[in-house]
Amino acid sequence: MTGLVLAYNEDNQDNKKERIHMKQLHKSTSNRVLAGVLGGFAERYGIDPTVLRVIYAAVTIITATVPLVLLYLAAALIMPD
């Protein structure tokens, strides 16, 4: 599912607004390990999901686990499928 965003194009001499299509943040159905949250972020921002998972795991371990685990669980509950 995509959303529309209006953006101002300064290069256009007529100063018209143009439409830019952006992907909406959602849980992934194809890149799913637990709830699909990191796969959804990877799809939205064009990042390899494995790299994002490794970064997430490293930061989780460095920050004593609890904050990012709670953030992941909150995102799993809030993000649409």
Biopython code that builds the backbone (N, CA, C, O; Angstrom):
import numpy as np
from Bio.PDB.StructureBuilder import StructureBuilder

atoms = [
    (1, "MET", "N", (0.837, -1.163, 0.000)),
    (1, "MET", "CA", (0.000, 0.000, 0.000)),
    (1, "MET", "C", (0.889, 1.237, 0.000)),
    (1, "MET", "O", (1.858, 1.299, 0.757)),
    (2, "THR", "N", (0.579, 2.204, -0.824)),
    (2, "THR", "CA", (1.383, 3.409, -0.874)),
    (2, "THR", "C", (0.562, 4.611, -0.477)),
    (2, "THR", "O", (-0.656, 4.632, -0.659)),
    (3, "GLY", "N", (1.219, 5.597, 0.057)),
    (3, "GLY", "CA", (0.569, 6.850, 0.407)),
    (3, "GLY", "C", (1.075, 7.943, -0.506)),
    (3, "GLY", "O", (2.120, 7.781, -1.135)),
    (4, "LEU", "N", (0.370, 9.036, -0.593)),
    (4, "LEU", "CA", (0.781, 10.156, -1.415)),
    (4, "LEU", "C", (1.274, 11.282, -0.518)),
    (4, "LEU", "O", (0.701, 11.560, 0.536)),
    (5, "VAL", "N", (2.343, 11.917, -0.958)),
    (5, "VAL", "CA", (2.872, 13.061, -0.254)),
    (5, "VAL", "C", (3.038, 14.169, -1.270)),
    (5, "VAL", "O", (3.540, 13.930, -2.368)),
    (6, "LEU", "N", (2.625, 15.377, -0.926)),
    (6, "LEU", "CA", (2.834, 16.515, -1.802)),
    (6, "LEU", "C", (4.163, 17.156, -1.447)),
    (6, "LEU", "O", (4.442, 17.421, -0.277)),
    (7, "ALA", "N", (4.985, 17.407, -2.464)),
    (7, "ALA", "CA", (6.288, 18.014, -2.230)),
    (7, "ALA", "C", (6.457, 19.201, -3.159)),
    (7, "ALA", "O", (5.898, 19.224, -4.255)),
    (8, "TYR", "N", (7.216, 20.171, -2.728)),
    (8, "TYR", "CA", (7.454, 21.370, -3.506)),
    (8, "TYR", "C", (8.711, 21.164, -4.337)),
    (8, "TYR", "O", (9.757, 20.801, -3.800)),
    (9, "ASN", "N", (8.619, 21.390, -5.627)),
    (9, "ASN", "CA", (9.748, 21.238, -6.523)),
    (9, "ASN", "C", (10.286, 22.621, -6.846)),
    (9, "ASN", "O", (9.652, 23.358, -7.601)),
    (10, "GLU", "N", (11.443, 22.998, -6.295)),
    (10, "GLU", "CA", (11.998, 24.327, -6.504)),
    (10, "GLU", "C", (12.565, 24.497, -7.905)),
    (10, "GLU", "O", (12.710, 25.632, -8.360)),
    (11, "ASP", "N", (12.892, 23.420, -8.607)),
    (11, "ASP", "CA", (13.436, 23.508, -9.951)),
    (11, "ASP", "C", (12.370, 23.876, -10.980)),
    (11, "ASP", "O", (12.699, 24.348, -12.068)),
    (12, "ASN", "N", (11.111, 23.668, -10.648)),
    (12, "ASN", "CA", (10.021, 23.951, -11.561)),
    (12, "ASN", "C", (9.768, 25.453, -11.590)),
    (12, "ASN", "O", (9.543, 26.064, -10.546)),
    (13, "GLN", "N", (9.802, 26.056, -12.786)),
    (13, "GLN", "CA", (9.635, 27.499, -12.900)),
    (13, "GLN", "C", (8.225, 27.948, -12.544)),
    (13, "GLN", "O", (8.032, 29.078, -12.095)),
    (14, "ASP", "N", (7.252, 27.092, -12.737)),
    (14, "ASP", "CA", (5.869, 27.447, -12.442)),
    (14, "ASP", "C", (5.531, 27.273, -10.967)),
    (14, "ASP", "O", (4.410, 27.569, -10.554)),
    (15, "ASN", "N", (6.493, 26.793, -10.159)),
    (15, "ASN", "CA", (6.289, 26.562, -8.726)),
    (15, "ASN", "C", (5.068, 25.690, -8.447)),
    (15, "ASN", "O", (4.288, 25.985, -7.542)),
    (16, "LYS", "N", (4.901, 24.629, -9.215)),
    (16, "LYS", "CA", (3.785, 23.703, -9.028)),
    (16, "LYS", "C", (4.189, 22.616, -8.045)),
    (16, "LYS", "O", (5.362, 22.267, -7.914)),
    (17, "LYS", "N", (3.188, 22.095, -7.363)),
    (17, "LYS", "CA", (3.420, 20.959, -6.473)),
    (17, "LYS", "C", (3.359, 19.691, -7.303)),
    (17, "LYS", "O", (2.555, 19.586, -8.229)),
    (18, "GLU", "N", (4.189, 18.751, -6.980)),
    (18, "GLU", "CA", (4.152, 17.467, -7.671)),
    (18, "GLU", "C", (3.952, 16.359, -6.652)),
    (18, "GLU", "O", (4.294, 16.501, -5.478)),
    (19, "ARG", "N", (3.395, 15.260, -7.120)),
    (19, "ARG", "CA", (3.109, 14.146, -6.223)),
    (19, "ARG", "C", (4.259, 13.146, -6.241)),
    (19, "ARG", "O", (4.798, 12.789, -7.288)),
    (20, "ILE", "N", (4.600, 12.722, -5.059)),
    (20, "ILE", "CA", (5.656, 11.720, -4.904)),
    (20, "ILE", "C", (5.053, 10.536, -4.175)),
    (20, "ILE", "O", (4.426, 10.702, -3.129)),
    (21, "HIS", "N", (5.238, 9.344, -4.718)),
    (21, "HIS", "CA", (4.709, 8.136, -4.091)),
    (21, "HIS", "C", (5.728, 7.599, -3.097)),
    (21, "HIS", "O", (6.902, 7.431, -3.430)),
    (22, "MET", "N", (5.276, 7.329, -1.878)),
    (22, "MET", "CA", (6.136, 6.776, -0.839)),
    (22, "MET", "C", (5.467, 5.539, -0.259)),
    (22, "MET", "O", (4.245, 5.486, -0.120)),
    (23, "LYS", "N", (6.283, 4.546, 0.076)),
    (23, "LYS", "CA", (5.748, 3.342, 0.705)),
    (23, "LYS", "C", (5.350, 3.641, 2.138)),
    (23, "LYS", "O", (6.004, 4.418, 2.834)),
    (24, "GLN", "N", (4.267, 3.009, 2.565)),
    (24, "GLN", "CA", (3.805, 3.165, 3.940)),
    (24, "GLN", "C", (4.493, 2.126, 4.815)),
    (24, "GLN", "O", (4.772, 1.015, 4.364)),
    (25, "LEU", "N", (4.764, 2.482, 6.054)),
    (25, "LEU", "CA", (5.389, 1.555, 6.990)),
    (25, "LEU", "C", (4.373, 0.503, 7.422)),
    (25, "LEU", "O", (3.278, 0.832, 7.878)),
    (26, "HIS", "N", (4.749, -0.762, 7.274)),
    (26, "HIS", "CA", (3.880, -1.878, 7.650)),
    (26, "HIS", "C", (4.748, -3.082, 7.998)),
    (26, "HIS", "O", (5.926, -3.132, 7.644)),
    (27, "LYS", "N", (4.162, -4.042, 8.688)),
    (27, "LYS", "CA", (4.884, -5.286, 8.983)),
    (27, "LYS", "C", (5.018, -6.078, 7.687)),
    (27, "LYS", "O", (4.085, -6.134, 6.886)),
    (28, "SER", "N", (6.169, -6.679, 7.491)),
    (28, "SER", "CA", (6.419, -7.441, 6.279)),
    (28, "SER", "C", (5.762, -8.815, 6.356)),
    (28, "SER", "O", (5.729, -9.444, 7.413)),
    (29, "THR", "N", (5.249, -9.263, 5.237)),
    (29, "THR", "CA", (4.713, -10.621, 5.172)),
    (29, "THR", "C", (5.727, -11.577, 4.553)),
    (29, "THR", "O", (5.622, -12.790, 4.735)),
    (30, "SER", "N", (6.716, -11.039, 3.817)),
    (30, "SER", "CA", (7.700, -11.908, 3.173)),
    (30, "SER", "C", (9.031, -11.964, 3.921)),
    (30, "SER", "O", (9.705, -12.993, 3.884)),
    (31, "ASN", "N", (9.424, -10.889, 4.595)),
    (31, "ASN", "CA", (10.673, -10.842, 5.359)),
    (31, "ASN", "C", (10.378, -10.915, 6.845)),
    (31, "ASN", "O", (10.732, -10.005, 7.595)),
    (32, "ARG", "N", (9.739, -11.976, 7.270)),
    (32, "ARG", "CA", (9.255, -12.105, 8.639)),
    (32, "ARG", "C", (10.095, -13.147, 9.390)),
    (32, "ARG", "O", (10.265, -14.273, 8.922)),
    (33, "VAL", "N", (10.615, -12.759, 10.553)),
    (33, "VAL", "CA", (11.285, -13.713, 11.436)),
    (33, "VAL", "C", (10.431, -13.888, 12.691)),
    (33, "VAL", "O", (10.069, -15.012, 13.038)),
    (34, "LEU", "N", (10.108, -12.792, 13.373)),
    (34, "LEU", "CA", (9.194, -12.862, 14.512)),
    (34, "LEU", "C", (7.845, -12.275, 14.098)),
    (34, "LEU", "O", (6.922, -13.005, 13.736)),
    (35, "ALA", "N", (7.745, -10.948, 14.157)),
    (35, "ALA", "CA", (6.471, -10.308, 13.823)),
    (35, "ALA", "C", (6.527, -9.559, 12.497)),
    (35, "ALA", "O", (5.499, -9.060, 12.040)),
    (36, "GLY", "N", (7.688, -9.465, 11.868)),
    (36, "GLY", "CA", (7.816, -8.777, 10.592)),
    (36, "GLY", "C", (8.125, -7.298, 10.716)),
    (36, "GLY", "O", (8.072, -6.574, 9.722)),
    (37, "VAL", "N", (8.449, -6.833, 11.920)),
    (37, "VAL", "CA", (8.707, -5.412, 12.142)),
    (37, "VAL", "C", (9.978, -4.961, 11.421)),
    (37, "VAL", "O", (9.944, -3.991, 10.663)),
    (38, "LEU", "N", (11.081, -5.642, 11.645)),
    (38, "LEU", "CA", (12.332, -5.240, 11.003)),
    (38, "LEU", "C", (12.280, -5.449, 9.497)),
    (38, "LEU", "O", (12.880, -4.679, 8.746)),
    (39, "GLY", "N", (11.574, -6.476, 9.048)),
    (39, "GLY", "CA", (11.380, -6.666, 7.614)),
    (39, "GLY", "C", (10.588, -5.527, 7.010)),
    (39, "GLY", "O", (10.863, -5.100, 5.889)),
    (40, "GLY", "N", (9.602, -5.031, 7.748)),
    (40, "GLY", "CA", (8.813, -3.888, 7.287)),
    (40, "GLY", "C", (9.649, -2.624, 7.191)),
    (40, "GLY", "O", (9.539, -1.879, 6.217)),
    (41, "PHE", "N", (10.490, -2.374, 8.201)),
    (41, "PHE", "CA", (11.394, -1.227, 8.141)),
    (41, "PHE", "C", (12.360, -1.365, 6.962)),
    (41, "PHE", "O", (12.630, -0.390, 6.262)),
    (42, "ALA", "N", (12.876, -2.572, 6.746)),
    (42, "ALA", "CA", (13.812, -2.802, 5.647)),
    (42, "ALA", "C", (13.146, -2.544, 4.296)),
    (42, "ALA", "O", (13.753, -1.930, 3.418)),
    (43, "GLU", "N", (11.915, -3.002, 4.120)),
    (43, "GLU", "CA", (11.191, -2.758, 2.870)),
    (43, "GLU", "C", (10.911, -1.275, 2.682)),
    (43, "GLU", "O", (11.029, -0.761, 1.570)),
    (44, "ARG", "N", (10.544, -0.586, 3.744)),
    (44, "ARG", "CA", (10.183, 0.832, 3.663)),
    (44, "ARG", "C", (11.370, 1.699, 3.277)),
    (44, "ARG", "O", (11.240, 2.618, 2.469)),
    (45, "TYR", "N", (12.537, 1.400, 3.861)),
    (45, "TYR", "CA", (13.710, 2.242, 3.649)),
    (45, "TYR", "C", (14.727, 1.653, 2.672)),
    (45, "TYR", "O", (15.790, 2.241, 2.471)),
    (46, "GLY", "N", (14.426, 0.515, 2.066)),
    (46, "GLY", "CA", (15.302, -0.070, 1.056)),
    (46, "GLY", "C", (16.606, -0.609, 1.612)),
    (46, "GLY", "O", (17.653, -0.497, 0.974)),
    (47, "ILE", "N", (16.545, -1.191, 2.798)),
    (47, "ILE", "CA", (17.729, -1.751, 3.454)),
    (47, "ILE", "C", (17.614, -3.269, 3.432)),
    (47, "ILE", "O", (16.508, -3.810, 3.469)),
    (48, "ASP", "N", (18.748, -3.956, 3.372)),
    (48, "ASP", "CA", (18.745, -5.412, 3.452)),
    (48, "ASP", "C", (18.257, -5.821, 4.846)),
    (48, "ASP", "O", (18.829, -5.378, 5.842)),
    (49, "PRO", "N", (17.214, -6.657, 4.942)),
    (49, "PRO", "CA", (16.672, -7.013, 6.252)),
    (49, "PRO", "C", (17.672, -7.725, 7.154)),
    (49, "PRO", "O", (17.614, -7.567, 8.373)),
    (50, "THR", "N", (18.579, -8.497, 6.590)),
    (50, "THR", "CA", (19.574, -9.199, 7.406)),
    (50, "THR", "C", (20.521, -8.200, 8.069)),
    (50, "THR", "O", (20.861, -8.349, 9.243)),
    (51, "VAL", "N", (20.944, -7.189, 7.325)),
    (51, "VAL", "CA", (21.822, -6.158, 7.886)),
    (51, "VAL", "C", (21.100, -5.424, 9.007)),
    (51, "VAL", "O", (21.685, -5.161, 10.058)),
    (52, "LEU", "N", (19.838, -5.095, 8.789)),
    (52, "LEU", "CA", (19.058, -4.405, 9.815)),
    (52, "LEU", "C", (18.896, -5.266, 11.060)),
    (52, "LEU", "O", (18.946, -4.749, 12.177)),
    (53, "ARG", "N", (18.704, -6.558, 10.889)),
    (53, "ARG", "CA", (18.568, -7.467, 12.038)),
    (53, "ARG", "C", (19.873, -7.577, 12.826)),
    (53, "ARG", "O", (19.855, -7.630, 14.056)),
    (54, "VAL", "N", (21.009, -7.613, 12.118)),
    (54, "VAL", "CA", (22.314, -7.686, 12.793)),
    (54, "VAL", "C", (22.567, -6.403, 13.581)),
    (54, "VAL", "O", (23.034, -6.454, 14.719)),
    (55, "ILE", "N", (22.259, -5.249, 12.976)),
    (55, "ILE", "CA", (22.415, -3.967, 13.678)),
    (55, "ILE", "C", (21.504, -3.931, 14.904)),
    (55, "ILE", "O", (21.928, -3.521, 15.985)),
    (56, "TYR", "N", (20.265, -4.357, 14.736)),
    (56, "TYR", "CA", (19.310, -4.379, 15.850)),
    (56, "TYR", "C", (19.821, -5.278, 16.979)),
    (56, "TYR", "O", (19.763, -4.898, 18.148)),
    (57, "ALA", "N", (20.316, -6.459, 16.634)),
    (57, "ALA", "CA", (20.813, -7.393, 17.652)),
    (57, "ALA", "C", (22.014, -6.809, 18.379)),
    (57, "ALA", "O", (22.104, -6.913, 19.602)),
    (58, "ALA", "N", (22.945, -6.193, 17.640)),
    (58, "ALA", "CA", (24.132, -5.608, 18.264)),
    (58, "ALA", "C", (23.756, -4.464, 19.205)),
    (58, "ALA", "O", (24.268, -4.387, 20.322)),
    (59, "VAL", "N", (22.871, -3.582, 18.765)),
    (59, "VAL", "CA", (22.460, -2.454, 19.607)),
    (59, "VAL", "C", (21.676, -2.954, 20.818)),
    (59, "VAL", "O", (21.799, -2.401, 21.911)),
    (60, "THR", "N", (20.877, -3.994, 20.627)),
    (60, "THR", "CA", (20.125, -4.566, 21.744)),
    (60, "THR", "C", (21.062, -5.108, 22.812)),
    (60, "THR", "O", (20.838, -4.896, 24.004)),
    (61, "ILE", "N", (22.098, -5.797, 22.395)),
    (61, "ILE", "CA", (23.064, -6.359, 23.348)),
    (61, "ILE", "C", (23.845, -5.237, 24.039)),
    (61, "ILE", "O", (24.057, -5.283, 25.251)),
    (62, "ILE", "N", (24.271, -4.234, 23.272)),
    (62, "ILE", "CA", (25.058, -3.133, 23.833)),
    (62, "ILE", "C", (24.250, -2.313, 24.835)),
    (62, "ILE", "O", (24.795, -1.852, 25.838)),
    (63, "THR", "N", (22.955, -2.125, 24.573)),
    (63, "THR", "CA", (22.129, -1.278, 25.444)),
    (63, "THR", "C", (21.431, -2.072, 26.548)),
    (63, "THR", "O", (20.445, -1.598, 27.111)),
    (64, "ALA", "N", (21.904, -3.224, 26.854)),
    (64, "ALA", "CA", (21.376, -4.055, 27.931)),
    (64, "ALA", "C", (19.988, -4.615, 27.633)),
    (64, "ALA", "O", (19.203, -4.836, 28.555)),
    (65, "THR", "N", (19.682, -4.842, 26.385)),
    (65, "THR", "CA", (18.527, -5.608, 25.908)),
    (65, "THR", "C", (17.155, -4.970, 26.092)),
    (65, "THR", "O", (16.414, -4.870, 25.113)),
    (66, "VAL", "N", (16.790, -4.550, 27.245)),
    (66, "VAL", "CA", (15.410, -4.194, 27.569)),
    (66, "VAL", "C", (14.812, -3.081, 26.703)),
    (66, "VAL", "O", (13.709, -3.274, 26.192)),
    (67, "PRO", "N", (15.463, -1.930, 26.504)),
    (67, "PRO", "CA", (14.801, -0.846, 25.765)),
    (67, "PRO", "C", (14.392, -1.219, 24.340)),
    (67, "PRO", "O", (13.273, -0.920, 23.923)),
    (68, "LEU", "N", (15.272, -1.860, 23.599)),
    (68, "LEU", "CA", (14.935, -2.187, 22.218)),
    (68, "LEU", "C", (13.954, -3.346, 22.111)),
    (68, "LEU", "O", (13.172, -3.399, 21.161)),
    (69, "VAL", "N", (13.977, -4.259, 23.044)),
    (69, "VAL", "CA", (12.997, -5.342, 23.034)),
    (69, "VAL", "C", (11.604, -4.772, 23.267)),
    (69, "VAL", "O", (10.649, -5.169, 22.599)),
    (70, "LEU", "N", (11.485, -3.842, 24.213)),
    (70, "LEU", "CA", (10.191, -3.196, 24.452)),
    (70, "LEU", "C", (9.749, -2.370, 23.244)),
    (70, "LEU", "O", (8.568, -2.360, 22.894)),
    (71, "LEU", "N", (10.694, -1.679, 22.607)),
    (71, "LEU", "CA", (10.383, -0.900, 21.408)),
    (71, "LEU", "C", (9.903, -1.816, 20.282)),
    (71, "LEU", "O", (8.960, -1.474, 19.568)),
    (72, "TYR", "N", (10.548, -2.981, 20.117)),
    (72, "TYR", "CA", (10.138, -3.942, 19.096)),
    (72, "TYR", "C", (8.719, -4.445, 19.367)),
    (72, "TYR", "O", (7.896, -4.512, 18.454)),
    (73, "LEU", "N", (8.438, -4.796, 20.615)),
    (73, "LEU", "CA", (7.104, -5.294, 20.958)),
    (73, "LEU", "C", (6.035, -4.225, 20.737)),
    (73, "LEU", "O", (4.938, -4.533, 20.272)),
    (74, "ALA", "N", (6.348, -2.975, 21.064)),
    (74, "ALA", "CA", (5.397, -1.880, 20.818)),
    (74, "ALA", "C", (5.151, -1.712, 19.326)),
    (74, "ALA", "O", (4.010, -1.527, 18.903)),
    (75, "ALA", "N", (6.206, -1.773, 18.528)),
    (75, "ALA", "CA", (6.059, -1.646, 17.078)),
    (75, "ALA", "C", (5.255, -2.809, 16.508)),
    (75, "ALA", "O", (4.460, -2.619, 15.588)),
    (76, "ALA", "N", (5.450, -3.996, 17.038)),
    (76, "ALA", "CA", (4.693, -5.167, 16.571)),
    (76, "ALA", "C", (3.199, -5.011, 16.829)),
    (76, "ALA", "O", (2.374, -5.489, 16.050)),
    (77, "LEU", "N", (2.859, -4.348, 17.913)),
    (77, "LEU", "CA", (1.453, -4.132, 18.238)),
    (77, "LEU", "C", (0.851, -2.964, 17.452)),
    (77, "LEU", "O", (-0.326, -3.005, 17.095)),
    (78, "ILE", "N", (1.642, -1.933, 17.182)),
    (78, "ILE", "CA", (1.135, -0.724, 16.545)),
    (78, "ILE", "C", (1.109, -0.809, 15.028)),
    (78, "ILE", "O", (0.149, -0.351, 14.407)),
    (79, "MET", "N", (2.148, -1.390, 14.409)),
    (79, "MET", "CA", (2.255, -1.405, 12.938)),
    (79, "MET", "C", (1.170, -2.283, 12.322)),
    (79, "MET", "O", (0.877, -3.365, 12.830)),
    (80, "PRO", "N", (0.565, -1.808, 11.212)),
    (80, "PRO", "CA", (-0.432, -2.635, 10.533)),
    (80, "PRO", "C", (0.217, -3.792, 9.791)),
    (80, "PRO", "O", (1.406, -3.735, 9.477)),
    (81, "ASP", "N", (-0.542, -4.833, 9.510)),
    (81, "ASP", "CA", (-0.012, -5.984, 8.759)),
    (81, "ASP", "C", (0.117, -5.665, 7.290)),
    (81, "ASP", "O", (0.545, -6.514, 6.509)),
]
sb = StructureBuilder()
sb.init_structure("model")
sb.init_model(0)
sb.init_chain("A")
sb.init_seg("    ")
for serial, (resi, resn, name, xyz) in enumerate(atoms, 1):
    if name == "N":
        sb.init_residue(resn, " ", resi, " ")
    sb.init_atom(name, np.array(xyz, "f"), 0.0, 1.0, " ", f" {name:<3s}", serial, name[0])
structure = sb.get_structure()
